[in-house]
Amino acid sequence: MRVQRARYFLAAVDTGSFRSAADRCQVSQPTLREQVTLLEEELNVVLLTRSKMGVRLTAAGRSIVPYFRRLIASEEAVHRMAAEMSGAYRGRVVIGSIAALAETLIAPVTSRLLAQHPDLRFEVSEASSVEIESNVLSGALDIGVISAPRTSAPKGIARTRVVEVSLGVVVPADHIFAKLKAVRWDDVESWPIVTMRPGTVIGQEVASRLPHADVVVRAASARTVRVMVQNGAGVGILAAIDFQNHDTALTRLPLLDTPRLELCLVYRTDSQPSASALIVRRFIQEQGASLVAT
């Protein structure tokens, strides 16, 4: 059985539709649909029910999902073991990251890489999500870690979700909002806004949601947003991941009426990544899982 067919099937399960699964896997929708059908024919069992609303697991499909996940994990483990035995974790991996994720995802990963694979070298470059995807596509970066824009990925780029985070409002502990449990965009519209610069996903979200707001600070880093808010510049808009383990003089409240942001790994689909790039990707995904757990 082709393991790739199992990957396509699980993508359909995870996204709920062939269209979304095809986007995730960077193949056409007819190709993905055909491969899932061939998988069902090979196993002689119906795994999914199809409708205009998407796809749903049958009882048989639900039972077999854990085995497919283990199949894929086993294949990846074989590749990792082979790379370790051959000493393939060498060379340099160039990573692009938005500033917040450099601190919470990339920094812990680099310490593990240095400890477990001392012959592997890496280079980290901070930029906006749009810039990172462009540099991955050009080959200047091996891997990117971004906050995914609401638009589809550029052709030739795959996005793999690492973790989802919520947007929120950051205020001083003595601010009137600090007594609330949550706020909405309408609540903050009349306040001076401190947020990320244009070209960032948060900056774009604020511009879309609050087109007439008084944006007084357009920062290049989440730290600048926090410092400016703490000094009374205005109400900050940040993602939850930008506010972990920071000054208790600030209070963060969820924004109720906005979808969560997807933090994603990005890489090219038209070239085979090196063993070193694959191990870095795995470490980043594991670090993302630990963030979800905490």
SVG drawing of the C-alpha trace seen along z (x, -y; Angstrom):
<svg xmlns="http://www.w3.org/2000/svg" viewBox="-24 -58 54 64">
<polyline fill="none" stroke="black" stroke-width="0.4" points="0.0,0.0 1.3,-3.5 1.8,-5.5 1.1,-8.7 -2.5,-7.5 -2.8,-7.2 -1.5,-10.8 -4.1,-12.1 -6.8,-10.2 -5.8,-11.7 -5.6,-15.2 -9.2,-14.8 -10.1,-13.5 -8.4,-16.4 -9.7,-19.2 -13.2,-17.8 -13.1,-18.2 -11.2,-17.1 -10.7,-20.7 -9.0,-21.7 -7.0,-18.5 -5.8,-19.1 -4.7,-22.6 -2.8,-21.2 -1.1,-18.5 -0.4,-20.8 -2.1,-18.5 -5.2,-19.0 -8.5,-18.0 -9.2,-15.3 -5.8,-13.7 -6.4,-13.5 -9.9,-12.3 -8.7,-9.6 -5.9,-8.4 -8.4,-8.1 -10.7,-6.1 -7.9,-3.8 -7.0,-3.3 -10.6,-2.3 -10.6,0.1 -7.3,1.6 -8.7,2.2 -12.1,3.2 -13.8,0.9 -15.5,-2.5 -13.6,-4.9 -15.4,-8.2 -18.9,-9.4 -18.9,-12.2 -21.5,-15.0 -21.7,-18.7 -20.9,-19.5 -17.5,-17.7 -16.4,-14.2 -17.1,-12.2 -15.6,-9.1 -17.5,-5.8 -17.4,-3.5 -14.6,-1.5 -12.8,-4.7 -12.9,-5.8 -11.5,-2.4 -8.6,-2.5 -7.4,-6.1 -5.1,-5.3 -3.4,-2.6 -2.8,-5.0 -1.3,-7.5 1.0,-4.9 1.9,-3.8 3.1,-7.3 4.9,-7.8 6.7,-4.5 7.8,-5.5 9.2,-8.8 11.0,-6.9 12.7,-4.6 13.9,-7.7 15.2,-9.3 17.0,-6.1 18.6,-5.7 19.8,-9.4 21.3,-8.9 23.1,-5.8 24.5,-7.4 25.5,-10.6 23.2,-12.6 22.4,-15.2 25.1,-17.5 25.4,-20.8 23.5,-24.0 19.7,-24.6 18.5,-28.2 15.3,-29.0 13.1,-32.0 10.9,-33.0 8.6,-35.7 9.9,-37.4 7.5,-35.9 8.1,-32.3 11.9,-32.8 11.6,-33.1 8.9,-30.4 9.6,-27.8 13.0,-28.2 15.1,-29.0 14.2,-25.8 14.7,-23.8 18.2,-25.1 19.3,-24.0 18.0,-20.5 19.7,-20.4 23.1,-21.4 22.8,-18.7 21.6,-15.8 23.1,-16.6 26.4,-18.6 27.4,-18.3 24.3,-20.1 24.5,-23.8 21.6,-26.3 21.0,-29.9 17.9,-31.9 16.6,-35.0 13.7,-37.1 11.2,-38.6 7.5,-39.0 5.3,-36.0 5.0,-37.4 8.8,-37.9 9.5,-34.4 7.3,-32.7 8.9,-34.6 12.4,-33.7 11.4,-30.0 10.0,-30.0 13.2,-31.6 15.4,-29.0 17.0,-31.6 15.4,-29.7 15.1,-26.0 12.2,-26.3 9.9,-29.1 7.8,-29.4 5.0,-32.0 1.7,-33.2 -0.3,-32.1 -2.1,-34.9 -5.8,-34.4 -5.0,-33.9 -3.9,-30.7 -0.3,-29.7 1.6,-30.8 2.0,-28.2 5.0,-26.0 4.7,-26.5 3.2,-24.1 2.0,-25.2 1.8,-22.7 0.0,-23.8 2.1,-23.7 -0.3,-25.3 -3.3,-27.6 -3.3,-30.7 -5.9,-33.4 -5.7,-37.1 -6.1,-39.3 -6.0,-42.7 -3.1,-43.7 -3.6,-46.5 -2.0,-47.7 -3.3,-46.0 -5.1,-49.2 -6.9,-49.7 -10.7,-49.6 -10.5,-46.6 -8.5,-44.6 -11.7,-44.0 -13.3,-42.2 -13.0,-38.6 -12.9,-39.3 -13.5,-42.1 -14.7,-42.5 -13.3,-44.6 -16.0,-47.2 -14.9,-47.7 -11.3,-48.7 -12.1,-50.7 -12.2,-54.1 -8.9,-53.5 -5.3,-54.3 -4.0,-51.0 -0.5,-49.5 0.1,-46.6 2.5,-45.0 3.6,-46.7 2.0,-46.4 3.1,-43.3 2.6,-41.1 -0.5,-39.0 -1.6,-40.7 -1.0,-44.1 -3.2,-43.1 -5.9,-41.7 -6.1,-45.0 -6.2,-47.0 -9.1,-44.8 -11.1,-44.8 -10.4,-48.5 -9.9,-50.4 -10.6,-53.8 -8.8,-53.1 -6.1,-55.5 -3.0,-53.2 -0.3,-55.0 2.4,-52.3 3.2,-49.9 5.9,-47.8 8.4,-45.4 8.3,-43.1 5.8,-41.9 8.2,-43.2 7.9,-46.7 4.1,-46.4 4.2,-45.2 6.6,-48.0 4.6,-50.7 1.4,-49.5 3.0,-49.3 4.0,-52.9 0.5,-54.1 0.7,-54.4 -2.6,-52.6 -4.3,-49.2 -2.2,-46.4 -3.3,-43.8 -1.2,-40.6 -1.4,-36.8 -1.5,-34.7 2.0,-33.3 3.4,-36.8 2.4,-37.2 3.7,-34.0 5.8,-34.4 5.9,-38.2 5.4,-41.1 2.4,-40.7 1.9,-44.4 0.0,-43.7 -3.3,-41.9 -4.3,-40.1 -8.0,-39.5 -9.2,-37.3 -10.9,-38.9 -14.1,-37.0 -15.1,-37.8 -12.1,-36.7 -10.8,-33.3 -7.6,-31.9 -4.3,-32.3 -2.5,-29.3 1.2,-29.2 2.7,-27.1 5.8,-25.5 6.4,-26.5 8.6,-24.8 8.9,-24.3 6.9,-21.5 9.1,-21.1 12.3,-19.9 13.3,-17.1 14.4,-18.5 17.6,-17.3 17.6,-14.9 18.8,-17.8 15.9,-20.0 13.5,-17.2 14.9,-16.8 14.6,-20.5 11.0,-20.4 10.2,-17.6 11.8,-19.3 9.7,-22.5 6.5,-20.4 7.3,-18.7 8.0,-22.1 4.6,-23.3 2.9,-20.3 4.5,-21.1 3.1,-24.6 -0.4,-23.3 0.1,-21.0 1.1,-23.9"/>
</svg>
